[in-house]
Amino acid sequence: MFTLRAAGFLLAATGALCALVAQEAPAPSAPPSTPPGKLIVTVGKSLIIDSPAKIQRISVANGELVEAVPVNPKEVLINGKGAGETSLIIWQEGGNRILYDLSVRISPVRLEVVRQQLARDFPNDEINVTLDNETAFVRGTVKDIVAADRVMAMTASLGKVVNLLRVDVPPVETQILLKVRFCDVDRGLSTDLGMSLASGAGNQSTVIGTGQFSGPGVSTAGVVTLSDALNVLLFRKDINIGASIKALESKRMLETLAEPNVLAINGKPASFVSGGEFPFPMVQGGSANGAVSIAFREFGIRINFLPRITARGTIQLQVAPEVSALDYANAVTFQGYTIPALSTRRVSTEVELESGQSFVIAGLMDNTMTETLNKIPGLSNIPLLGKIFTSRARSRNNTELLVIVTPEVVRPIPAGQTVPSLKMPFEFLPRNSENELFQPGMDKTGPVPVKPPNASMPIEQLIEIKRKEGQAAPPATLTNPVSTVAPGAAPATAPGSGGSGK
């Protein structure tokens, strides 16, 4: 009995010890994970993956890059669709998984085709296209922004493209001189016809006339007074009666000629004004409702133009000449001040010329006729004799504006050549120095660089420079701001004039 109990106790102690050892012993570690495999496929081509076990499921991270097609239970067909990187996971029977890092690259044939096209279209430029990590890098130097945009459009077929091109420093902008001639011919014809009778008989002075023209005066003593020496005067002293006949015809011709020369850079607007400004009141609204402020408006000869050099070498010109003058016949009186109207003739057109050619804008005519007829009631209705008691004044005006415009491509006068100057009939003031005025040379100022420090620059830098200069650029790259100038306002009480130019 004792032996059995001892054996049971020993067996229980042994089991407890085994359990304790089992609790303290660490669990066995899982086998290390297998790194993913590497696969490379070209866009437009395929590869086959063979599996030793049957395939249960396939997963592709980015279906836009590759296409996985099961061929049979142990084969998978991979088709390249787009350049990039993705992951491929295959589940096999038994729970085993296979991971792949799949790279889809661009076909070297496409890269070579792009290089050949660039070499054919830009034979004089060194342009290099390299492919790294499915990204195309474009390097080299082109002559302008247009060529850079064309290179990037050709390489965009490779996918993601990084622009590392440089652009040649642009040359000096072309300058255009616009010669404008304004001819304003004003022709007028006026005719005056009338008669007045004056008498000093009967101890009284009598005058009969329409009042349109001033006639003679005859006193009771026979003294004749004349207010217009151009009248035809008939006077009989014995009966103390005189007659005045006004029959005049006058002609006038006025030619106003202005020849402004305006210089502008290609693609930049320019303007010229020769005249003045006149004040006119403006009623304000808002909180200052009813208040009147004074503004100014220009009048005179004005020319606005915008030249552009076309690819054909011609000059495309937007030109708007204008001639305005103060018109007091249609003036308005406001609070005791007379505000004149404006008589304006304006043309706006766009033409294309070669350098040195001219075009003429004519036919801007203004024909007016004014006739004034005065009669003495009753006497003017007498047959034949009624014409004596009728006076007539007729005025005909004919004006025509002629504008001649000549654009011309010009260059600055080289240094060292004689600059044109005006000839003065008399010396204004004696010279205050015996030496001729001159600019210090390089021995005083040092050398002046005539070339840019670098032959080329990054395209982003050139775009930023042009943006600051306000020059036009290709669409979606730069904008061409348009600047406007408005005349300032200042208090004034009477019309004024003065010259201004831009």
LOTI-562971 format. One record per residue (C-alpha): residue number from 1; z, x, y; residue in three letters. Coordinates in nm, 2 decimals, padded with zeros to 4 digits, always signed. Each point is the difference from the previous one (the first is absolute). Example, Ala and Ser with C-alpha at 12.3 -4.5 7.8 and 13.67 -1.06 7.14 Angstrom:
% residues 2
1	+00.78	+01.23	-00.45	ALA .
2	-00.07	+00.14	+00.34	SER .
END
This chain:
% residues 502
1	+00.00	+00.00	+00.00	MET .
2	+00.09	+00.28	+00.24	PHE .
3	-00.32	+00.18	-00.07	THR .
4	-00.21	-00.30	+00.08	LEU .
5	+00.17	-00.05	+00.33	ARG .
6	-00.04	+00.36	+00.10	ALA .
7	-00.37	-00.01	-00.09	ALA .
8	-00.04	-00.31	+00.22	GLY .
9	+00.18	+00.16	+00.29	PHE .
10	-00.22	+00.31	-00.03	LEU .
11	-00.31	-00.20	-00.01	LEU .
12	+00.10	-00.20	+00.32	ALA .
13	+00.08	+00.32	+00.18	ALA .
14	-00.33	+00.15	-00.09	THR .
15	-00.19	-00.31	+00.13	GLY .
16	+00.19	+00.01	+00.33	ALA .
17	-00.08	+00.36	+00.04	LEU .
18	-00.37	-00.05	-00.07	CYS .
19	+00.00	-00.29	+00.26	ALA .
20	+00.16	+00.23	+00.26	LEU .
21	-00.25	+00.27	-00.06	VAL .
22	-00.28	-00.25	+00.03	ALA .
23	+00.13	-00.12	+00.34	GLN .
24	+00.02	+00.35	+00.14	GLU .
25	-00.34	+00.12	-00.13	ALA .
26	-00.28	-00.04	+00.27	PRO .
27	-00.30	-00.22	-00.08	ALA .
28	-00.32	+00.17	-00.08	PRO .
29	-00.24	+00.05	+00.30	SER .
30	-00.34	-00.18	+00.03	ALA .
31	-00.30	+00.22	-00.05	PRO .
32	-00.15	+00.13	+00.33	PRO .
33	-00.29	-00.21	+00.15	SER .
34	-00.35	+00.13	-00.04	THR .
35	-00.17	+00.09	+00.34	PRO .
36	-00.31	-00.21	+00.08	PRO .
37	-00.34	+00.12	-00.10	GLY .
38	-00.27	+00.10	+00.25	LYS .
39	-00.34	-00.18	+00.00	LEU .
40	-00.29	+00.04	+00.24	ILE .
41	-00.30	-00.23	+00.03	VAL .
42	-00.29	-00.01	+00.24	THR .
43	-00.10	-00.30	+00.20	VAL .
44	-00.27	-00.18	-00.18	GLY .
45	+00.08	+00.17	-00.34	LYS .
46	+00.22	-00.08	-00.30	SER .
47	+00.22	+00.16	-00.26	LEU .
48	+00.16	-00.11	-00.33	ILE .
49	+00.36	+00.03	-00.11	ILE .
50	+00.07	+00.01	-00.37	ASP .
51	+00.34	-00.11	-00.13	SER .
52	+00.14	+00.09	-00.35	PRO .
53	+00.17	-00.33	-00.02	ALA .
54	-00.11	-00.35	+00.09	LYS .
55	+00.02	-00.09	+00.37	ILE .
56	+00.20	-00.30	+00.10	GLN .
57	-00.03	+00.00	+00.38	ARG .
58	-00.16	+00.19	+00.29	ILE .
59	+00.11	+00.01	+00.37	SER .
60	-00.18	+00.15	+00.30	VAL .
61	+00.19	+00.04	+00.33	ALA .
62	-00.31	-00.04	+00.23	ASN .
63	-00.28	-00.20	-00.15	GLY .
64	-00.22	+00.08	+00.30	GLU .
65	-00.03	+00.36	-00.11	LEU .
66	-00.06	-00.03	-00.38	VAL .
67	-00.08	-00.26	-00.26	GLU .
68	+00.16	+00.01	-00.35	ALA .
69	-00.21	-00.17	-00.27	VAL .
70	+00.13	-00.01	-00.37	PRO .
71	-00.27	+00.10	-00.24	VAL .
72	+00.19	-00.04	-00.33	ASN .
73	+00.37	+00.00	-00.09	PRO .
74	+00.02	+00.38	+00.03	LYS .
75	-00.25	+00.07	+00.29	GLU .
76	+00.00	-00.07	+00.37	VAL .
77	-00.29	+00.05	+00.24	LEU .
78	+00.08	+00.11	+00.36	ILE .
79	-00.26	-00.06	+00.27	ASN .
80	+00.03	+00.17	+00.35	GLY .
81	-00.04	-00.24	+00.29	LYS .
82	+00.14	+00.17	+00.31	GLY .
83	+00.14	+00.33	+00.10	ALA .
84	+00.38	+00.04	-00.01	GLY .
85	+00.29	+00.04	-00.24	GLU .
86	+00.18	-00.26	-00.22	THR .
87	+00.21	-00.03	-00.32	SER .
88	-00.10	-00.12	-00.35	LEU .
89	+00.25	-00.11	-00.26	ILE .
90	-00.08	-00.08	-00.36	ILE .
91	+00.24	-00.18	-00.24	TRP .
92	-00.04	+00.07	-00.37	GLN .
93	+00.13	-00.17	-00.31	GLU .
94	+00.36	+00.11	-00.08	GLY .
95	+00.10	+00.00	+00.37	GLY .
96	-00.15	+00.34	+00.09	ASN .
97	-00.14	+00.04	+00.36	ARG .
98	-00.26	+00.24	+00.13	ILE .
99	-00.02	+00.08	+00.38	LEU .
100	-00.29	+00.15	+00.19	TYR .
101	-00.06	+00.11	+00.36	ASP .
102	-00.35	-00.10	+00.06	LEU .
103	-00.21	+00.16	+00.28	SER .
104	-00.33	-00.15	+00.11	VAL .
105	-00.22	+00.24	+00.19	ARG .
106	-00.32	-00.03	+00.19	ILE .
107	-00.31	+00.11	-00.17	SER .
108	-00.11	+00.35	+00.12	PRO .
109	-00.35	-00.14	+00.02	VAL .
110	+00.09	-00.24	+00.28	ARG .
111	+00.17	+00.29	+00.19	LEU .
112	-00.31	+00.21	-00.04	GLU .
113	-00.22	-00.28	+00.12	VAL .
114	+00.21	-00.04	+00.31	VAL .
115	-00.02	+00.37	+00.07	ARG .
116	-00.38	+00.00	-00.04	GLN .
117	-00.03	-00.29	+00.24	GLN .
118	+00.21	+00.18	+00.26	LEU .
119	-00.20	+00.32	-00.04	ALA .
120	-00.32	-00.19	+00.05	ARG .
121	+00.11	-00.20	+00.31	ASP .
122	+00.19	+00.28	+00.16	PHE .
123	-00.18	+00.32	-00.09	PRO .
124	+00.13	+00.20	+00.30	ASN .
125	+00.37	-00.10	-00.05	ASP .
126	+00.24	+00.14	-00.24	GLU .
127	+00.17	-00.30	-00.17	ILE .
128	+00.21	+00.04	-00.30	ASN .
129	+00.13	-00.28	-00.22	VAL .
130	+00.27	+00.07	-00.26	THR .
131	+00.18	-00.23	-00.24	LEU .
132	+00.37	+00.05	-00.06	ASP .
133	+00.23	-00.25	-00.18	ASN .
134	-00.27	-00.27	+00.03	GLU .
135	-00.01	+00.05	+00.38	THR .
136	-00.31	+00.13	+00.18	ALA .
137	+00.06	+00.25	+00.28	PHE .
138	-00.28	+00.05	+00.25	VAL .
139	-00.01	+00.33	+00.19	ARG .
140	-00.25	+00.16	+00.23	GLY .
141	-00.14	-00.02	+00.36	THR .
142	-00.24	-00.26	+00.14	VAL .
143	-00.15	-00.03	+00.35	LYS .
144	+00.14	-00.33	+00.12	ASP .
145	+00.21	-00.31	-00.10	ILE .
146	-00.31	-00.19	-00.11	VAL .
147	-00.08	+00.26	-00.26	ALA .
148	+00.36	+00.01	-00.12	ALA .
149	+00.00	-00.38	-00.05	ASP .
150	-00.32	+00.03	-00.20	ARG .
151	+00.15	+00.27	-00.23	VAL .
152	+00.31	-00.21	-00.06	MET .
153	-00.22	-00.30	-00.08	ALA .
154	-00.19	+00.20	-00.26	MET .
155	+00.31	+00.14	-00.17	THR .
156	+00.18	-00.33	-00.01	ALA .
157	-00.18	-00.08	-00.32	SER .
158	+00.24	+00.24	-00.18	LEU .
159	+00.30	-00.21	+00.08	GLY .
160	+00.29	+00.12	+00.21	LYS .
161	-00.13	+00.25	+00.26	VAL .
162	+00.20	+00.23	+00.24	VAL .
163	-00.19	+00.10	+00.32	ASN .
164	+00.06	+00.37	+00.08	LEU .
165	-00.33	+00.05	+00.19	LEU .
166	-00.02	+00.19	+00.33	ARG .
167	-00.23	-00.09	+00.29	VAL .
168	-00.19	+00.23	+00.23	ASP .
169	+00.13	+00.00	+00.36	VAL .
170	-00.24	-00.24	+00.18	PRO .
171	-00.22	+00.15	+00.28	PRO .
172	+00.02	-00.09	+00.36	VAL .
173	-00.08	-00.37	+00.07	GLU .
174	-00.34	-00.09	+00.15	THR .
175	+00.01	-00.10	+00.36	GLN .
176	-00.24	-00.25	+00.16	ILE .
177	-00.09	-00.03	+00.36	LEU .
178	-00.10	-00.34	+00.13	LEU .
179	-00.21	-00.01	+00.31	LYS .
180	+00.00	-00.34	+00.17	VAL .
181	-00.20	-00.11	+00.30	ARG .
182	+00.08	-00.32	+00.18	PHE .
183	-00.26	-00.14	+00.23	CYS .
184	+00.09	-00.32	+00.19	ASP .
185	-00.30	-00.12	+00.21	VAL .
186	+00.08	-00.27	+00.26	ASP .
187	-00.30	-00.16	+00.18	ARG .
188	+00.05	-00.28	+00.25	GLY .
189	-00.22	-00.20	+00.24	LEU .
190	+00.13	-00.23	+00.28	SER .
191	-00.19	-00.22	+00.23	THR .
192	+00.14	-00.16	+00.32	ASP .
193	-00.19	-00.26	+00.21	LEU .
194	+00.15	-00.21	+00.28	GLY .
195	-00.04	-00.10	+00.37	MET .
196	+00.24	-00.07	+00.28	SER .
197	-00.06	-00.15	+00.35	LEU .
198	+00.21	+00.08	+00.31	ALA .
199	-00.02	-00.13	+00.36	SER .
200	+00.19	+00.05	+00.32	GLY .
201	-00.18	-00.28	+00.20	ALA .
202	+00.19	-00.28	+00.16	GLY .
203	+00.29	+00.22	+00.09	ASN .
204	+00.11	+00.01	-00.37	GLN .
205	-00.04	+00.23	-00.29	SER .
206	-00.15	-00.17	-00.31	THR .
207	-00.07	+00.15	-00.35	VAL .
208	-00.18	-00.19	-00.28	ILE .
209	+00.01	+00.16	-00.35	GLY .
210	+00.11	-00.03	-00.35	THR .
211	+00.29	+00.24	+00.05	GLY .
212	-00.11	+00.21	-00.30	GLN .
213	-00.13	+00.28	+00.23	PHE .
214	+00.14	+00.10	+00.33	SER .
215	-00.25	-00.09	+00.28	GLY .
216	-00.02	+00.11	+00.36	PRO .
217	+00.20	-00.14	+00.29	GLY .
218	-00.14	-00.09	+00.34	VAL .
219	+00.24	-00.05	+00.29	SER .
220	-00.07	-00.23	+00.30	THR .
221	-00.08	+00.30	+00.20	ALA .
222	-00.28	+00.10	-00.24	GLY .
223	+00.19	+00.28	-00.17	VAL .
224	-00.10	+00.04	-00.37	VAL .
225	+00.25	+00.14	-00.25	THR .
226	-00.10	+00.12	-00.34	LEU .
227	+00.22	+00.05	-00.31	SER .
228	-00.28	+00.11	-00.23	ASP .
229	-00.26	+00.24	+00.14	ALA .
230	-00.23	-00.05	-00.30	LEU .
231	-00.07	-00.36	+00.10	ASN .
232	-00.34	-00.10	+00.15	VAL .
233	+00.09	-00.13	+00.35	LEU .
234	-00.21	-00.22	+00.22	LEU .
235	+00.13	-00.07	+00.35	PHE .
236	-00.15	-00.18	+00.30	ARG .
237	+00.20	+00.07	+00.31	LYS .
238	-00.17	-00.27	+00.22	ASP .
239	+00.13	-00.27	-00.22	ILE .
240	+00.30	+00.20	-00.12	ASN .
241	-00.07	-00.06	-00.38	ILE .
242	+00.01	+00.25	-00.28	GLY .
243	-00.09	-00.01	-00.37	ALA .
244	+00.12	+00.24	-00.28	SER .
245	-00.19	+00.03	-00.33	ILE .
246	+00.15	+00.19	-00.29	LYS .
247	-00.26	+00.09	-00.26	ALA .
248	+00.12	+00.31	-00.20	LEU .
249	-00.07	+00.12	-00.34	GLU .
250	+00.21	+00.29	-00.15	SER .
251	-00.03	+00.19	-00.33	LYS .
252	+00.25	+00.24	-00.16	ARG .
253	+00.00	+00.22	-00.30	MET .
254	+00.31	+00.18	-00.13	LEU .
255	+00.00	+00.24	-00.30	GLU .
256	+00.34	+00.12	-00.13	THR .
257	-00.03	+00.28	-00.25	LEU .
258	+00.29	+00.15	-00.21	ALA .
259	-00.05	+00.27	-00.26	GLU .
260	+00.32	+00.06	-00.19	PRO .
261	+00.00	+00.25	-00.29	ASN .
262	+00.27	-00.07	-00.26	VAL .
263	+00.09	+00.25	-00.28	LEU .
264	+00.15	-00.12	-00.33	ALA .
265	+00.08	+00.14	-00.35	ILE .
266	-00.19	-00.15	-00.29	ASN .
267	+00.17	-00.32	-00.10	GLY .
268	+00.23	-00.02	+00.30	LYS .
269	-00.03	-00.26	+00.28	PRO .
270	-00.05	+00.09	+00.36	ALA .
271	-00.02	-00.19	+00.33	SER .
272	-00.09	+00.04	+00.37	PHE .
273	+00.10	-00.21	+00.30	VAL .
274	-00.12	+00.05	+00.36	SER .
275	+00.14	-00.27	+00.23	GLY .
276	+00.35	-00.12	+00.07	GLY .
277	+00.27	-00.26	-00.08	GLU .
278	+00.09	-00.32	+00.18	PHE .
279	+00.33	-00.19	-00.02	PRO .
280	+00.03	-00.35	-00.12	PHE .
281	+00.31	-00.22	-00.06	PRO .
282	+00.11	-00.11	-00.35	MET .
283	+00.26	-00.28	-00.06	VAL .
284	+00.26	+00.10	-00.25	GLN .
285	+00.15	-00.22	-00.27	GLY .
286	+00.32	+00.00	-00.20	GLY .
287	+00.33	+00.07	+00.18	SER .
288	-00.19	+00.10	+00.31	ALA .
289	-00.20	-00.33	+00.01	ASN .
290	-00.18	-00.04	+00.33	GLY .
291	+00.04	+00.36	+00.11	ALA .
292	-00.32	+00.18	+00.11	VAL .
293	-00.08	+00.36	-00.07	SER .
294	-00.29	+00.21	+00.11	ILE .
295	-00.24	+00.15	-00.24	ALA .
296	-00.31	+00.22	+00.06	PHE .
297	-00.35	-00.03	-00.14	ARG .
298	-00.27	+00.26	+00.01	GLU .
299	-00.34	-00.05	+00.16	PHE .
300	-00.30	+00.22	+00.05	GLY .
301	-00.22	+00.19	-00.24	ILE .
302	+00.13	+00.04	-00.35	ARG .
303	-00.13	+00.14	-00.33	ILE .
304	+00.17	-00.01	-00.34	ASN .
305	-00.17	+00.17	-00.30	PHE .
306	+00.07	+00.12	-00.35	LEU .
307	-00.24	+00.25	-00.15	PRO .
308	-00.03	+00.09	-00.37	ARG .
309	-00.22	+00.26	-00.16	ILE .
310	-00.17	-00.16	-00.30	THR .
311	-00.10	+00.17	-00.33	ALA .
312	-00.36	+00.00	+00.13	ARG .
313	+00.10	+00.22	+00.29	GLY .
314	-00.05	-00.28	+00.26	THR .
315	+00.25	-00.14	+00.24	ILE .
316	+00.13	-00.35	-00.05	GLN .
317	+00.13	-00.13	+00.33	LEU .
318	+00.21	-00.30	+00.09	GLN .
319	-00.04	-00.03	+00.38	VAL .
320	+00.13	-00.26	+00.24	ALA .
321	-00.11	+00.06	+00.37	PRO .
322	+00.14	-00.23	+00.27	GLU .
323	-00.04	-00.04	+00.37	VAL .
324	+00.24	-00.23	+00.19	SER .
325	+00.06	-00.06	+00.37	ALA .
326	+00.24	-00.20	+00.21	LEU .
327	-00.13	-00.35	+00.08	ASP .
328	+00.16	-00.15	+00.31	TYR .
329	-00.23	-00.30	+00.00	ALA .
330	+00.20	-00.14	-00.30	ASN .
331	+00.34	+00.14	+00.11	ALA .
332	+00.32	-00.19	-00.04	VAL .
333	+00.28	-00.02	+00.26	THR .
334	+00.35	+00.02	-00.14	PHE .
335	+00.31	-00.01	+00.23	GLN .
336	-00.20	+00.13	+00.29	GLY .
337	-00.18	+00.28	-00.19	TYR .
338	-00.37	+00.00	-00.09	THR .
339	-00.07	+00.09	-00.36	ILE .
340	-00.36	+00.09	-00.06	PRO .
341	-00.20	-00.09	-00.31	ALA .
342	-00.20	+00.24	-00.20	LEU .
343	-00.37	+00.01	-00.03	SER .
344	-00.07	+00.17	-00.34	THR .
345	-00.30	+00.11	-00.19	ARG .
346	+00.08	+00.14	-00.35	ARG .
347	-00.20	+00.11	-00.30	VAL .
348	+00.14	+00.09	-00.35	SER .
349	-00.23	+00.14	-00.26	THR .
350	-00.04	+00.25	-00.28	GLU .
351	-00.30	+00.23	-00.04	VAL .
352	-00.10	+00.30	-00.20	GLU .
353	-00.18	+00.30	+00.16	LEU .
354	-00.08	+00.36	-00.05	GLU .
355	+00.15	+00.26	+00.22	SER .
356	-00.17	-00.01	+00.34	GLY .
357	-00.16	-00.34	-00.04	GLN .
358	+00.06	-00.28	+00.25	SER .
359	+00.01	-00.37	+00.01	PHE .
360	-00.02	-00.24	+00.29	VAL .
361	+00.19	-00.32	+00.06	ILE .
362	-00.17	-00.22	+00.26	ALA .
363	-00.06	-00.36	+00.09	GLY .
364	+00.35	-00.07	+00.13	LEU .
365	-00.13	-00.19	+00.30	MET .
366	+00.17	-00.23	+00.24	ASP .
367	-00.23	-00.22	+00.22	ASN .
368	+00.15	-00.23	+00.26	THR .
369	-00.15	-00.19	+00.30	MET .
370	+00.20	-00.17	+00.28	THR .
371	-00.15	-00.23	+00.26	GLU .
372	+00.18	-00.15	+00.30	THR .
373	-00.17	-00.28	+00.20	LEU .
374	+00.15	-00.14	+00.33	ASN .
375	-00.14	-00.29	+00.20	LYS .
376	+00.08	-00.19	+00.32	ILE .
377	+00.03	-00.37	-00.10	PRO .
378	-00.27	-00.22	+00.15	GLY .
379	-00.19	+00.27	+00.18	LEU .
380	-00.09	+00.18	-00.33	SER .
381	-00.17	-00.32	-00.13	ASN .
382	-00.26	-00.01	+00.28	ILE .
383	-00.34	+00.07	-00.15	PRO .
384	-00.13	+00.36	+00.08	LEU .
385	+00.26	+00.06	+00.27	LEU .
386	+00.29	-00.05	-00.25	GLY .
387	-00.06	+00.35	-00.14	LYS .
388	+00.12	+00.14	+00.33	ILE .
389	+00.34	-00.15	-00.06	PHE .
390	+00.03	+00.13	-00.35	THR .
391	+00.12	+00.35	-00.11	SER .
392	-00.03	+00.16	-00.34	ARG .
393	+00.15	+00.31	-00.16	ALA .
394	-00.11	+00.11	-00.35	ARG .
395	+00.13	+00.30	-00.20	SER .
396	-00.13	+00.13	-00.33	ARG .
397	+00.19	+00.27	-00.20	ASN .
398	-00.13	+00.18	-00.30	ASN .
399	+00.21	+00.27	-00.19	THR .
400	-00.07	+00.18	-00.32	GLU .
401	+00.22	+00.24	-00.20	LEU .
402	-00.17	+00.28	-00.19	LEU .
403	+00.20	+00.23	-00.24	VAL .
404	-00.15	+00.31	-00.16	ILE .
405	+00.21	+00.17	-00.28	VAL .
406	-00.08	+00.34	-00.15	THR .
407	+00.23	+00.15	-00.27	PRO .
408	-00.02	+00.37	-00.08	GLU .
409	+00.18	+00.23	-00.23	VAL .
410	+00.14	+00.29	+00.20	VAL .
411	+00.21	+00.31	-00.05	ARG .
412	+00.24	+00.18	+00.24	PRO .
413	-00.13	+00.28	+00.23	ILE .
414	+00.07	+00.33	-00.17	PRO .
415	+00.26	+00.23	+00.15	ALA .
416	-00.15	+00.24	+00.25	GLY .
417	-00.29	-00.21	+00.12	GLN .
418	-00.02	-00.14	+00.35	THR .
419	+00.15	-00.35	+00.04	VAL .
420	-00.20	-00.24	+00.22	PRO .
421	+00.15	-00.06	+00.34	SER .
422	-00.07	-00.21	+00.31	LEU .
423	-00.17	+00.15	+00.30	LYS .
424	+00.20	-00.05	+00.32	MET .
425	-00.19	-00.01	+00.33	PRO .
426	+00.30	+00.16	+00.17	PHE .
427	+00.28	+00.22	-00.12	GLU .
428	+00.32	-00.21	-00.03	PHE .
429	+00.26	+00.26	+00.06	LEU .
430	-00.02	+00.38	+00.00	PRO .
431	+00.09	+00.17	-00.32	ARG .
432	+00.36	+00.11	-00.04	ASN .
433	-00.09	+00.29	-00.23	SER .
434	-00.28	+00.25	-00.01	GLU .
435	+00.00	+00.00	-00.38	ASN .
436	-00.18	-00.26	-00.20	GLU .
437	+00.22	-00.23	-00.20	LEU .
438	+00.00	+00.07	-00.37	PHE .
439	+00.19	-00.07	-00.32	GLN .
440	+00.19	+00.30	-00.14	PRO .
441	-00.17	+00.15	-00.30	GLY .
442	+00.12	+00.11	-00.34	MET .
443	+00.15	+00.31	+00.15	ASP .
444	+00.25	-00.22	+00.18	LYS .
445	+00.04	-00.30	-00.24	THR .
446	-00.08	+00.16	-00.33	GLY .
447	-00.26	-00.12	-00.25	PRO .
448	-00.06	-00.37	-00.02	VAL .
449	-00.07	-00.12	-00.36	PRO .
450	-00.34	-00.18	-00.03	VAL .
451	+00.03	-00.07	-00.37	LYS .
452	+00.26	-00.21	-00.18	PRO .
453	+00.27	+00.21	-00.18	PRO .
454	-00.11	-00.14	-00.34	ASN .
455	-00.35	-00.09	-00.12	ALA .
456	+00.13	-00.31	-00.18	SER .
457	+00.31	-00.22	-00.02	MET .
458	+00.15	-00.26	-00.23	PRO .
459	-00.17	-00.34	+00.03	ILE .
460	+00.33	-00.17	+00.08	GLU .
461	+00.05	+00.24	+00.30	GLN .
462	-00.35	-00.08	+00.14	LEU .
463	+00.06	-00.38	-00.04	ILE .
464	+00.33	+00.03	+00.19	GLU .
465	-00.16	+00.21	+00.28	ILE .
466	-00.28	-00.26	+00.04	LYS .
467	+00.25	-00.28	+00.01	ARG .
468	+00.19	+00.16	+00.28	LYS .
469	-00.32	+00.07	+00.19	GLU .
470	-00.10	-00.37	-00.04	GLY .
471	-00.33	+00.08	-00.16	GLN .
472	-00.19	-00.23	-00.24	ALA .
473	+00.03	+00.07	-00.37	ALA .
474	-00.13	-00.15	-00.32	PRO .
475	+00.13	-00.35	-00.09	PRO .
476	+00.35	-00.02	-00.16	ALA .
477	+00.07	+00.36	+00.13	THR .
478	+00.02	-00.02	+00.38	LEU .
479	-00.01	-00.27	+00.27	THR .
480	-00.18	+00.01	+00.33	ASN .
481	+00.23	-00.12	+00.26	PRO .
482	-00.15	-00.16	+00.31	VAL .
483	+00.17	+00.07	+00.33	SER .
484	-00.02	-00.23	+00.30	THR .
485	+00.08	+00.07	+00.36	VAL .
486	+00.13	-00.28	+00.23	ALA .
487	+00.03	+00.04	+00.37	PRO .
488	+00.35	+00.02	+00.13	GLY .
489	+00.15	-00.26	+00.23	ALA .
490	+00.16	+00.07	+00.33	ALA .
491	+00.10	-00.22	+00.29	PRO .
492	-00.26	-00.04	+00.27	ALA .
493	-00.08	-00.24	+00.28	THR .
494	-00.36	+00.06	+00.09	ALA .
495	-00.31	+00.10	-00.19	PRO .
496	-00.06	+00.37	-00.03	GLY .
497	-00.25	+00.23	-00.15	SER .
498	-00.03	+00.35	-00.12	GLY .
499	-00.19	+00.22	-00.25	GLY .
500	+00.11	+00.04	-00.36	SER .
501	-00.16	+00.18	-00.29	GLY .
502	+00.06	+00.06	-00.37	LYS .
END
